[in-house]
Amino acid sequence: MMNVAVLGYGTVGSGVVEVIERNNEQVSSKAGDEMHVKYILDLRDFPGDPYESLVVHDFNVILEDPDVKIVCEVMGGVGAAYQFTRKCLEAGKSVCTSNKELVAKHGAELLALARENNCSYLFEASVGGGIPIIRPINKALTAEKLEMISAILNGTTNYILTRMEREGVGYEETLKQAQELGYAERNPEADVEGYDACRKIAILSSLMVGKNVDSEKIYTEGITKITPADFAFAKAAGRTIKLLANASADDQDRVQAYVAPALVPLEHPLAMVNDVFNGVFVTGNMVGDVMFYGRGAGKLPTASAVVSDVVDCARHVGRTSIVCLWEPVEAKLLSIDTCCKAFFLRCSAEAKAQLTEVFPGGTFLSAEGVDEIGYITPVMEEQEFAKKSAALGDALHNRIRLA
């Protein structure tokens, strides 16, 4: 019997227990041993819950039990979750997690600790929720030099943008709707300001080059300034608006990464990723473009990804299950100032002459029912755009990069 402990009995934690119990026959068969949840760690009690007898409040009960070989950390945060994860790995217990914040901040360190103690630290659920992306990068795409990753990594913001586009309503109204449906937190800052997507692209960037990419150094911009007028102009340009997390690597493994809204061509696969779904578009130097699509969050999709890691750990007790190249040395992160893009500008109607003077060679856009003007600049470096656009002053109402 393979005993598992679950740290945290919230949405994902309860989902992990449910997946293991409901699919126990399939999970146990694939793991090569009967899977059993022995403990659930939480500060709370759960009277009436079918698994209340498994709940413990003392982490040391789990740590000191030699029969527990695999621990699922689904607590979130980088406080207790970090300390508990370290102690488990030091004790030779494999850890599977969905905690993107912890993986982004301490992933390289925890992977090294797992190798030292002949166990595994796996985090398939930390980026794509139910979408497999970590394992494909570490296994199916190991022959590739990954050149670029462009992704929609946050279901909340994707839902909001999809509703804004389809219904023509503003950001605040759509956010409220998302909160009522449970797609957005009461405090949605981590999602709508892009921080969630930033942590996820930091993880993918680190795996892309095998060195640590600091999420706190990645340029990050959210969706709070997007309006229905922006979507009207995007439609006129044959595009849609998505919050994209982008990373690219050059021949010297220098990384350029950022998170920001972008006007995406309608023919691009990511333009077709709507509602709470996520998509990850990966370019390798040999395979070309590959796409991963599915539910990027949610109780059972995320829990399913955690349990897939549990199965991997069960198959490789006493050794590292998946070789993950992510060394604890800092990758060279290039400034967004050198990134070259065209920009969509939404300006006051009186700024037409000024636009052609400041950004000659661009293209004007018009949208029905909008009393502003749209303009697409030529491709230029970010730093050049920032310097030139300052001359527009209050006439510039918004700017969005073109993908």
C-alpha positions, 0 to 999 in steps of 0.5 A: 500500500502507498500512503499519501498525505495531503497538506491543506483541505481547501478546494484543491486538497479536497479535490486530490482526495476525491480523485484518489478515492473515486478513481482508486482502481485506475490510479492504483493500477497505474501506480503499481500499488494501492493508493491510500490517503492516510492523513489530511493536514488542516487547522480546521475540523470538518465535522460530517465530512466523509474523510474527517477521521483522516484530519490531523492538525500537527504536521509532525504526525505526517513527517514522522510516519515512515509509511507516508512516502508521498505528500501533496502540498496544496496549501498555497503561499510560501510560509508554512508550505515552504517549511513543510516541503523542505522537511518532507524532502529532507526526510526522503518523502516526495512532494507533489504541489499545485503551489505556483507561488512556491515553485516560482520562488523556490523551485530550483532549490527544492528540486536540488533538495529532492535529488539529494534525498532520492525523492521527487518534487513535482509540480505539474499542476502549478502552471496549467492546472489540468493542462499537461505542460511541465511533463511534456517539457521535461519528457516529450520535448527534451530533444528540443531547444525551446525558443518561445512560449506564448500562453494564456495562463489565467482563466479569470482574466480570460473569462473577463476578456471573453465576456467583454468582447462578446457582450460589449460590457465594461471591465468592472461589470464583467469582474463582478459577474466573474466573482458571482460565478466563482471565477474571480476572488473577492480580491482579484488583484493577483489575477487581474494585475497579471501576477498569477500569470507572471509566476507561471511564465517564470516557471516555464521560462526557468524550464526553458533555459534550465536556470532560475528566472525571477518572477519579481523581475518580469515585466507585468501588466494587467487587464484593468485598463481594457475597455469595450472600445479597445475590443471594437478597434481590435475587431476592426483590425481582425484581432482579439485581446488576450492577456499573454504571458510570453517568454523567448530565449536566444542562443545564449539562453538569455530570456526575455519575458513579460505579461501584458494584454496583446492584440492577437490575430484571429487566425492564431490558435491562442485567439480561439482560447476563450472563457476560463480555458487556458492555452500554451503555445510552444515553439521548438527549434526542431518540432516547430509549434505545438499547442496545449489547451484545456482547463487551467484551473478548477478543483478537479482538473487541478487535482487530477494533475496533482494526482498524476504526479503522485502516480509518478512518485509511486512508480519511483519510490527511493529515487527521482522520478522525472529529471528536471533541468532547473539549476539554482543559478540566475538566468540572464533576463533581458529588459523589455526595453529592447523588445520590438513590437507594434502598438495599438493606440486609442486616442482622442479624435483630435490627435490624428495629425499628432499621431502621424507626426509622432509615429509616421507610417502607421495605420488608422483604425475606425470602430462603429460607435466609438468617438475615438481613433485607433492607430497601429504604429510601425514595429519599434523597440519598447524604449523608443515607443515609450519616449515617442508616446510621451509626446501624445500626453492626455490624447493617448487613452490606452496602448496595447501591444500587437502579438 
